[in-house]
Amino acid sequence: MPQTRHAMLVDTNHDELSSQYFVAALKSHISSHVTGSSRTVYDRRIKPRFAPKDRHAARKALGTDGHYQMASALKRTAQEMMWDAVGVCVERQLPDLIHRAQPNARERGTLRLNPELVVPRYHTAVDIHCMPGGYHSEITGDDVFAGALYDRGIYLFSMGLRGELNDDFGQSLVSWVKQNYPTFQPKRILDLGCSVGHGTLPWVDGFPSAEVHALDVGAPMLRYAHARAEALGKTVHFSQQNAEATDYPDASFDLVVSQIILHETSNKALPRILRECHRLLKPGGLMVHIDGIDWKTLDPYDAAVPDWDTYYNNEPFIGPMHDLDLPALTAKCGFAREKIVYTTAPSARRARENQGRVELKAGDFGNVGAFMVLAARK
């Protein structure tokens, strides 16, 4: 499916589009025919010799096999090629993109930046997803490079499977909340780690009477997110803050959410974020997070497949997060155990395509049929 056009999305000339489509096709081929055949290699060559008991043992055993080594190298190379293919396109248009992102008097929402904010080390230590510069790096004044790179790049990364607006996580979580809390009508919503607002805008549509706020640590992402929301006619109040400790008053929100952000934090940061969610919620308010499917539900091989990102795609906390008992951690952070929900939510996009039937399986985030949901009422 083609990515939805909007005023901030980079334009592509013939050669740039050809390069991007080549990389997308290469990634699809590697996923389907190279990495995909690693299961056969595992069943025939690895499992009989090592009998791995968990994903850690399966990953180490796979790492000794030449086929897996080749598949892993190809997958990492294709990831770097993807960012390069988009980056050239963004660099060519960066002055114009910066101009398009400039604030104007007709804006619906707001943008509040904090040049003094200290970006946490779990962002600065590595370029997350191998995206050059990560979410926070600025290369010029009023920079939007990271946002433009991410918006187009993540569409190619998921091969379009996150939807025309890259918003399947947000759509899926909105649907889950509406189905499980049908009378819940939040007046103020906060989206943590919003990046360019892919997961934020579905909340604007899902609860049109609510005031929607969103925060991130990356100024280039937020400038782009704000301009993108305005271009799409959505009202959001963006703010540059660390979700571990925000400047909002106690009991400021009815609903605090995040989409695929928990695994991009750290063992120290995640409890702080959960405690901050508790502080920010009004009595009776709801916290709800969506992330990749819980690996504990998968066999050792299927759990080792996404664990590749921990070691080779600059997502060092994704594996450790899946080793945590998230409901127990949430209880330690102030939420009553009986009000904590840990479950699975179907992909809204897959559900629409399959008339509500969703297959639960492992794979890249954009390709799974269902996601993990951690929710709690205050």
Beta strands, then each sheet from edge to edge (+ up, - down):
strand 1: 110-112
strand 2: 188-192
strand 3: 211-216
strand 4: 237-240
strand 5: 253-259
strand 6: 281-291
strand 7: 340-346
strand 8: 370-377
sheet 1: 1+ 4+ 3+ 2+ 5+ 6+ 8- 7+
end
